[in-house]
């Protein structure tokens, strides 16, 4: 267990300063997606097939990260909050969108994990340093490699 914790801390400390932005009509909040941002959040495991490859990864729930950034309330969503969307962007410009309601545990209950490890190792340059995984999707179109930005806004 100690070896895993040391490996995990080493992997997190190696993350570059990728940014997530939480924006609302009133203000914008910038949250770095570095070791400190992920360290205190509970770890989740995500398993899925991506283009014929079975992945067994771990990271943090996207909803937990958004709650820590105060871009999503910890209480059930209501009213105007249900119209907000989360856009996840990759280094190559690829983008996917989720409704905030999909991520709310009392509504959509979608498991969406921002992974920093697969098979117990930090993600390589092809997939990482962060990868979004959505195990409940029928195909991996929203499993974004090389995540470099997360934006929450009201359309």
C-alpha positions in Angstrom: 0.0 0.0 0.0 2.9 2.4 0.8 4.4 1.7 -2.6 1.1 2.6 -4.3 0.8 5.8 -2.3 4.3 6.8 -3.2 3.8 6.0 -6.9 0.5 8.0 -6.8 2.1 11.0 -5.3 5.0 10.8 -7.7 2.6 10.6 -10.6 0.6 13.6 -9.4 3.6 15.7 -8.8 4.7 15.1 -12.4 1.5 16.6 -13.8 2.0 19.8 -15.7 -0.1 22.9 -14.8 -3.2 22.2 -16.9 -6.0 24.6 -16.2 -9.7 24.2 -15.6 -12.0 27.1 -15.8 -15.3 27.4 -14.0 -17.3 30.3 -15.4 -20.7 31.6 -14.5 -22.6 34.6 -15.5 -21.2 36.5 -12.6 -17.6 35.4 -12.2 -14.9 33.1 -13.5 -12.8 30.8 -11.3 -9.5 29.3 -12.5 -8.5 26.1 -10.9 -5.1 24.4 -11.7 -5.4 20.7 -12.4 -2.1 19.8 -10.8 -1.1 17.5 -8.0 -2.6 19.8 -5.3 -6.0 20.0 -7.0 -6.3 16.2 -7.3 -4.5 15.0 -4.2 -7.3 15.5 -1.6 -10.1 14.1 -3.7 -11.3 10.5 -3.4 -9.9 8.2 -6.0 -12.2 6.3 -8.4 -11.6 3.4 -10.6 -12.9 3.4 -14.2 -12.8 0.4 -16.5 -13.8 0.5 -20.2 -12.9 -0.6 -23.7 -11.4 2.2 -25.8 -10.8 1.3 -29.5 -10.4 -2.4 -28.7 -8.1 -1.8 -25.7 -9.4 -2.7 -22.2 -8.5 0.2 -19.8 -8.3 -0.1 -16.0 -7.7 3.5 -14.8 -8.0 5.6 -11.7 -8.5 9.2 -11.0 -11.0 11.6 -9.5 -14.7 12.0 -10.3 -15.3 15.1 -12.5 -18.2 16.1 -10.3 -15.9 16.1 -7.2 -13.4 18.2 -8.9 -16.1 20.7 -10.0 -17.5 20.8 -6.5 -14.0 21.5 -5.1 -13.6 24.4 -7.6 -17.1 25.7 -6.6 -18.3 25.3 -10.1 -20.9 22.8 -9.0 -22.8 22.7 -5.7 -22.5 19.7 -3.4 -26.3 19.9 -3.0 -28.7 18.6 -5.6 -29.0 20.9 -8.6 -32.0 23.1 -9.0 -33.4 25.8 -11.3 -30.9 27.7 -13.4 -28.1 25.3 -12.4 -29.7 22.6 -14.5 -29.0 24.7 -17.7 -25.2 24.8 -17.1 -22.8 22.7 -19.2 -19.3 21.4 -18.7 -17.0 21.4 -21.7 -13.9 19.3 -21.7 -11.1 20.1 -24.2 -8.1 18.2 -25.3 -4.7 19.5 -26.4 -5.6 19.0 -30.0 -8.8 21.0 -29.7 -11.2 18.0 -29.5 -14.1 19.0 -27.2 -17.0 17.2 -25.6 -19.9 18.5 -23.5 -21.9 17.2 -20.5 -24.8 18.8 -18.8 -24.2 19.6 -15.2 -27.3 17.5 -14.5 -25.6 14.4 -16.0 -22.9 14.7 -13.3 -25.3 15.3 -10.4 -25.5 12.1 -8.3 -29.2 12.7 -7.7 -30.1 13.1 -11.4 -27.9 11.7 -14.2 -25.5 9.7 -12.1 -23.0 9.5 -14.9 -19.7 8.1 -13.8 -17.1 10.5 -15.4 -13.5 10.1 -14.1 -10.6 12.4 -14.8 -7.9 9.7 -14.8 -4.2 10.2 -14.2 -3.2 6.5 -14.1 -4.0 3.4 -16.1 -2.8 -0.1 -15.1 -1.3 1.5 -12.0 1.1 3.7 -14.0 0.9 7.4 -14.9 -0.6 8.1 -18.3 1.9 8.3 -21.2 2.2 11.4 -23.5 -0.3 9.9 -26.0 -3.1 9.8 -23.4 -2.1 12.1 -20.6 -1.3 13.6 -18.4 -5.1 13.5 -17.8 -7.7 11.5 -19.6 -11.5 11.7 -19.2 -13.3 8.3 -19.0 -17.0 7.8 -19.3 -17.5 4.0 -18.7 -21.3 4.2 -19.1 -21.2 5.5 -22.7 -21.9 3.1 -25.5 -18.7 4.1 -27.4 -15.7 6.1 -26.2 -16.4 9.4 -28.1 -16.4 11.4 -24.8 -13.3 9.7 -23.4 -11.0 12.6 -24.0 -7.2 12.1 -24.1 -4.8 14.9 -23.1 -7.3 17.0 -21.3 -6.1 20.6 -21.0 -9.2 22.6 -20.1 -12.5 22.2 -18.4 -15.1 25.0 -18.7 -18.4 25.3 -16.9 -20.9 27.8 -18.2 -24.5 28.7 -18.8 -25.1 28.6 -22.6 
